[in-house]
Amino acid sequence: MESERLVKLKMRKIYKLGLSFVGLLIFLTSFLGVCYLFYDKVIDPSNDIEVNGALSINYVDGKSFDITKNNKIKFSISNSSEDVQYYNIVFLKIRGDGSYKILYNDTLINEGVLNTKDEVATDAISIDALETKIYTLEIASKDNLKGIVSVRTSQGKQENFAATIIKNNPFSDNSLTKLGSDAGVENEGLIKSSDDIGVSYFFRGNISNNYVSINDALWRIVRINGDGTVRLVLNDVIKNVSNYYNTGELVTDYKESNIYSYLDTWFQENLRGYTANVANTRFCNDTSINNEGIYSSYARIITNKIPTFNCLSNSFTSKIGILSIDEVVMAGAYPDGSNTHYYLYNNEITDSWFTMSGAKGSDTTINLFMIDTSGKIKSDVAGSAYHSVRPVINLIKNTQVTGDGTIDNPYQIVTE
């Protein structure tokens, strides 16, 4: 009898414990349901929130965009650490063609084109400890455009290419020879200047340590731009590949030229593996002309001999372009003769090559500044003629390199 009573007591305890457990499950289920309902009301489940190291990114309108649905995307970036962090804003899986603008505090910080390739829109933006930044992305397209915006952490504290160049080349505040009037025939080194973005540094004369190797081709460093990107020009030419415009179809806007179309294709075929390293940055296309058919570039370079990196006419953003006549003169050319002793001269180049600067124009033709095989500036060649082209690209600010820039040990991009 005693044993039966003990068994009944044990069964009763087990029963009570079971009821308690079921009750706890019911309570937790109800609590989580209420929390979910509250969460659903407070946070839109279509929003994307990511935590990437110390950075928290809230894509308020979602990461994906489709301009048939919206043309503005807001997102915020918060730094939860006690240290400065760095990041890039990147576009991925682009389908269609269009353009973008990125605004921070209603101020435009970058703009560019979008097409069927990934695009790094910014380079190593810093964010202070415990800071939050809110951005607005504006997308525009004539047709349907889809893609994804993403924020990626960046190693902004590492020495970038611009810093490496300055470390290897103590700069001067002034050139040894007069810009625009004298030829740069000696190694004048790196010279501090400015453009309309910020402080710029340019190479002038017979430079021997501004070589960069990309995809088995040699490039030459032209300058560090005011935004910290590094401008390169191909050491050779692409021979006799294009004219600036077709006869009867006068063009002064570089982005409407045949050269631009050609180089855009050339970029995709030859630098596809380096898309993330090439900045979508600013080029100056001086198209202003007076009533006598004289372009301001001609007056500035030939008449007044005052080259400048400041853009005095229209500009555009692109991954690839060509040099302006001002950049050629700053490198060492001069209007009154040839120069075979500056770094843009290459004795293996056997044809004149285009710049993007106009010289003189009329109702029937436009002459573009060109550089001939002796390094001389020419201003009497019609843009309808077929000549060679020297592509120009700009490497993003946070590019790291190896090498020392000599022809035997050229700089090479460190890729992840």
C-alpha atoms as one frame of an Amber mdcrd trajectory, in Angstrom:
protein
   0.000   0.000   0.000   2.802   2.347   0.902   4.499   1.751  -2.424   1.283
   2.486  -4.326   0.893   5.751  -2.438   4.468   6.773  -3.333   3.882   5.990
  -6.981   0.739   8.128  -7.007   2.629  11.047  -5.405   5.386  10.794  -8.023
   2.860  10.699 -10.862   1.096  13.731  -9.406   4.433  15.694  -9.321   5.219
  14.729 -12.874   1.744  15.835 -13.943   2.173  19.220 -12.235   5.603  19.715
 -13.818   4.137  18.894 -17.225   1.345  21.432 -16.762   3.915  24.053 -15.698
   6.049  23.363 -18.772   3.046  23.598 -21.110   2.026  26.837 -19.435   5.521
  28.254 -19.889   5.484  27.345 -23.583   2.095  29.041 -24.010   3.428  32.160
 -22.261   6.602  32.329 -24.348   4.684  31.801 -27.576   2.252  34.568 -26.679
   5.086  36.893 -25.634   7.055  36.336 -28.847   3.907  36.840 -30.901   3.235
  40.188 -29.245   6.892  41.188 -29.728   6.728  40.255 -33.390   3.570  42.299
 -33.864   5.252  45.269 -32.188   8.426  44.754 -34.260   6.361  44.523 -37.408
   4.764  47.875 -36.662   8.023  49.635 -35.776  10.417  48.232 -38.410   9.479
  47.694 -42.028  10.511  44.099 -42.796  11.482  45.144 -46.340  14.350  47.199
 -44.902  17.818  45.653 -44.974  20.095  46.058 -41.970  23.662  44.793 -42.031
  26.439  44.714 -39.456  29.875  44.745 -41.065  32.502  44.826 -38.349  32.108
  48.098 -36.450  29.765  49.479 -39.121  25.986  49.109 -39.029  24.273  49.880
 -42.330  20.551  50.519 -42.520  19.231  50.443 -46.098  16.054  52.352 -45.282
  14.537  51.762 -48.716  16.200  48.388 -49.264  19.456  47.511 -51.013  17.881
  46.770 -54.385  16.687  49.513 -56.674  14.430  49.547 -59.670  13.602  52.977
 -61.038  10.254  51.801 -62.277   9.394  51.773 -58.552  11.533  54.566 -57.084
  14.390  56.868 -57.987  15.683  57.700 -54.516  17.211  55.422 -51.898  18.149
  56.460 -48.389  20.618  54.586 -46.219  22.577  55.282 -43.054  25.983  54.144
 -41.826  26.820  54.053 -38.099  30.203  53.469 -36.492  29.846  51.698 -33.136
  33.582  51.633 -32.362  35.925  54.088 -30.653  38.105  54.325 -33.814  37.745
  55.936 -37.214  36.482  53.458 -39.818  36.553  53.525 -43.635  34.130  52.274
 -46.274  33.253  52.320 -49.971  29.821  52.663 -51.574  29.507  50.078 -54.337
  26.943  49.244 -57.039  26.453  45.570 -57.906  24.503  43.437 -60.405  23.584
  46.398 -62.606  21.016  45.678 -65.317  20.352  48.516 -67.752  21.911  51.948
 -68.247  21.548  55.095 -66.207  23.291  57.495 -63.862  23.576  58.096 -60.130
  24.162  60.890 -57.655  25.177  60.363 -54.018  24.259  63.138 -51.588  25.348
  63.563 -47.978  23.584  66.310 -45.996  22.077  67.471 -49.316  25.603  67.966
 -50.745  26.637  66.074 -53.870  29.704  63.945 -53.078  29.867  61.845 -56.234
  28.065  61.134 -59.473  28.574  58.874 -62.438  27.125  56.414 -64.912  25.728
  52.937 -64.327  25.740  50.138 -66.848  26.194  46.392 -66.899  29.283  46.254
 -64.667  30.043  46.705 -60.998  30.930  50.225 -59.935  32.877  51.563 -56.942
  31.320  54.980 -56.466  33.435  56.264 -53.569  36.889  55.591 -52.249  37.687
  55.045 -48.565  35.244  57.472 -46.928  36.056  57.957 -43.248  33.504  57.903
 -40.440  34.417  59.076 -36.946  33.945  57.053 -33.764  30.264  56.697 -32.791
  29.214  58.792 -35.811  26.196  58.183 -38.057  25.999  59.373 -41.669  22.813
  59.461 -43.735  22.964  59.336 -47.543  20.489  59.819 -50.367  21.072  57.964
 -53.621  19.367  59.382 -56.717  19.016  57.067 -59.721  18.060  58.219 -63.222
  17.494  56.275 -66.441  15.485  56.562 -69.623  14.744  52.848 -69.494  14.430
  50.278 -66.760  17.468  50.131 -64.452  17.986  47.585 -61.681  20.823  46.908
 -59.274  22.039  46.724 -55.707  23.787  49.325 -53.561  26.218  48.014 -50.968
  28.569  49.443 -48.337  31.906  47.687 -47.904  34.570  48.267 -45.298  37.886
  49.618 -46.575  41.436  49.658 -45.252  41.656  53.445 -45.320  44.575  53.603
 -42.892  46.967  51.770 -45.205  49.338  53.877 -47.289  47.587  54.643 -50.554
  49.128  55.204 -53.976  49.193  58.991 -53.694  51.047  58.784 -50.361  53.527
  56.317 -51.870  54.240  58.652 -54.795  54.829  61.621 -52.484  57.059  59.539
 -50.189  59.193  58.434 -53.146  59.295  61.887 -54.752  59.940  64.879 -52.456
  57.890  67.577 -54.141  58.676  71.175 -55.090  56.352  74.142 -54.857  57.517
  75.488 -58.226  58.754  74.064 -61.516  62.345  74.663 -62.648  61.130  75.991
 -65.996  58.257  78.301 -66.819  55.043  76.408 -67.449  53.592  77.092 -70.888
  56.623  79.031 -72.158  59.505  76.597 -71.681  59.945  72.946 -72.535  60.438
  70.554 -69.645  63.546  68.648 -70.727  65.178  67.865 -67.373  63.825  65.723
 -64.551  61.860  68.380 -62.651  60.291  65.767 -60.414  56.976  66.087 -58.618
  55.512  69.588 -58.372  52.750  70.772 -56.066  49.832  72.569 -57.690  46.051
  72.612 -57.425  42.950  71.813 -59.403  39.357  72.799 -58.698  38.933  69.792
 -56.395  41.946  70.270 -54.127  45.735  69.994 -53.923  47.283  68.300 -56.952
  50.818  67.043 -57.654  52.168  66.558 -61.177  55.262  65.129 -62.853  57.189
  67.320 -65.297  60.073  66.710 -67.651  62.286  63.685 -68.143  60.833  61.473
 -65.404  62.164  57.945 -64.932  60.160  56.664 -61.932  56.504  57.179 -62.865
  55.884  53.814 -64.529  52.884  51.642 -63.639  52.274  48.139 -64.977  48.649
  47.059 -65.461  47.657  43.892 -67.272  51.129  43.639 -68.911  50.947  47.185
 -70.304  53.019  50.172 -69.125  51.364  53.414 -68.048  52.850  56.713 -66.851
  51.698  58.701 -63.811  50.541  62.155 -64.917  49.443  63.565 -61.581  47.731
  63.081 -58.253  44.305  64.672 -58.613  42.836  66.967 -55.996  40.532  64.195
 -54.759  43.463  61.824 -54.120  42.977  59.631 -57.196  46.026  59.031 -59.418
  45.848  59.812 -63.141  47.658  57.524 -65.587  48.218  57.674 -69.345  49.164
  54.685 -71.496  52.882  54.789 -72.317  52.113  53.805 -75.906  49.262  54.625
 -78.287  46.404  52.669 -79.763  47.326  53.264 -83.390  45.107  55.059 -85.898
  41.932  53.746 -84.342  39.467  56.615 -84.367  38.551  60.119 -85.373  36.952
  62.616 -83.044  33.878  63.074 -85.242  32.629  62.080 -88.667  32.660  64.587
 -91.521  29.512  66.700 -91.375  28.823  65.745 -87.758  30.852  68.280 -85.785
  31.279  67.375 -82.128  33.000  69.274 -79.340  31.601  67.297 -76.405  34.076
  64.470 -75.764  31.375  62.108 -74.449  29.618  62.394 -77.809  32.817  61.693
 -79.759  33.826  58.543 -81.601  36.922  58.303 -79.389  34.815  58.057 -76.261
  32.748  55.218 -77.733  35.893  53.409 -78.852  37.661  53.750 -75.497  34.621
  52.632 -73.536  34.716  49.339 -75.450  38.512  49.162 -75.149  38.216  49.536
 -71.375  35.817  46.604 -71.128  38.091  44.411 -73.218  41.449  45.334 -71.657
  40.818  46.425 -68.063  37.791  44.377 -67.026  39.770  42.727 -64.236  40.649
  46.138 -62.773  37.202  47.755 -62.792  37.153  48.048 -58.999  40.546  49.812
 -59.032  39.610  52.471 -61.581  37.767  55.531 -60.315  34.788  57.033 -62.053
  36.166  60.528 -61.845  36.247  63.961 -63.399  37.726  64.971 -66.760  37.808
  68.528 -68.096  36.487  68.950 -71.627  37.041  72.614 -72.527  34.474  73.353
 -75.252  34.035  77.116 -74.812  34.588  79.079 -78.054  34.423  82.776 -78.982
  32.829  84.480 -81.986  36.051  84.163 -83.997  36.067  80.388 -83.667  38.890
  80.320 -81.119  38.549  77.864 -78.251  39.533  79.038 -74.794  42.123  76.249
 -74.741  43.866  77.844 -77.722  43.840  81.298 -76.126  45.141  79.856 -72.860
  47.917  77.657 -74.320  49.000  79.357 -77.549  48.246  83.033 -76.943  48.641
  83.519 -73.202  50.706  80.444 -72.298  49.033  79.862 -68.933  48.114  76.165
 -68.573  45.991  75.151 -65.608  44.463  72.100 -63.958  41.383  74.124 -63.016
  38.495  73.282 -65.299  37.300  76.503 -66.918  34.579  74.911 -69.027  32.407
  71.794 -68.903  33.508  68.586 -67.212  32.243  65.009 -67.127  32.834  61.848
 -65.111  34.078  58.642 -66.664  36.228  55.583 -66.065  38.350  56.397 -69.116
  39.304  59.459 -71.154  42.305  61.159 -72.783  44.589  64.018 -71.744  43.739
  67.702 -71.992  46.244  70.005 -73.705  46.869  71.660 -70.323  48.004  68.334
 -68.855  50.376  67.781 -71.785  51.927  71.246 -71.341  52.279  70.786 -67.582
  54.090  67.508 -68.331  56.711  69.346 -70.413  55.418  70.236 -73.873  55.452
  73.849 -75.067  53.804  75.636 -77.994  56.896  76.750 -79.899  58.664  73.519
 -80.805  59.208  69.812 -80.320  60.342  68.092 -77.137  61.801  64.603 -77.146
  62.952  64.777 -73.513  59.772  64.640 -71.461  58.028  61.518 -70.262  55.071
  61.751 -72.676  57.480  61.402 -75.610  57.965  57.829 -76.736  60.206  57.173
 -79.755  58.156  54.069 -80.561  55.040  56.200 -81.203  54.801  56.706 -84.957
  51.611  58.734 -85.250  50.081  61.896 -83.786  47.688  61.394 -80.882  44.577
  63.289 -79.819  43.942  65.409 -76.756  40.373  66.293 -75.764  40.932  70.070
 -76.096  39.600  72.099 -79.017  41.846  74.617 -80.827  39.901  76.331 -83.607
  36.492  75.779 -85.136  34.266  76.795 -88.019  30.951  75.755 -89.538  32.648
  72.935 -91.427  35.477  71.683 -89.214  36.944  71.654 -85.712  40.670  71.376
 -85.074  41.678  69.453 -81.961  44.995  69.836 -80.192  47.249  66.895 -81.002
  50.805  65.824 -80.175  53.013  64.673 -83.063  55.839  62.143 -83.159  58.399
  64.741 -82.053  56.397  65.691 -78.964  55.240  68.930 -80.594  51.838  70.511
 -80.052  49.732  70.731 -83.217  46.571  72.816 -83.512  45.803  72.518 -87.227
  44.460  68.960 -87.512  40.756  68.421 -88.152  38.924  66.160 -85.738  37.537
  64.151 -88.673  40.997  62.655 -89.342  41.895  59.236 -87.979  44.811  59.283
 -85.545  46.079  57.455 -82.490  44.720  57.581 -78.968  46.389  57.354 -75.531
  43.866  56.152 -72.935  43.781  57.816 -69.500  42.452  56.235 -66.314  42.412
  57.245 -62.649  43.156  54.791 -59.838  40.957  55.000 -56.739  42.286  56.717
 -53.619  42.786  53.605 -51.523  44.888  51.784 -54.139  47.977  50.105 -52.691
  50.983  49.278 -54.860  54.271  47.453 -54.917  57.397  48.513 -56.834  59.281
  51.809 -57.031  58.026  53.243 -60.327  61.134  52.574 -62.414  60.851  50.811
 -65.735  62.560  47.732 -64.272  60.351  47.739 -61.163  57.158  49.591 -62.074
  54.365  50.155 -59.593  51.830  47.337 -59.621  48.373  47.354 -58.077  47.837
  45.168 -55.038  44.612  43.265 -55.689  42.684  41.397 -52.993
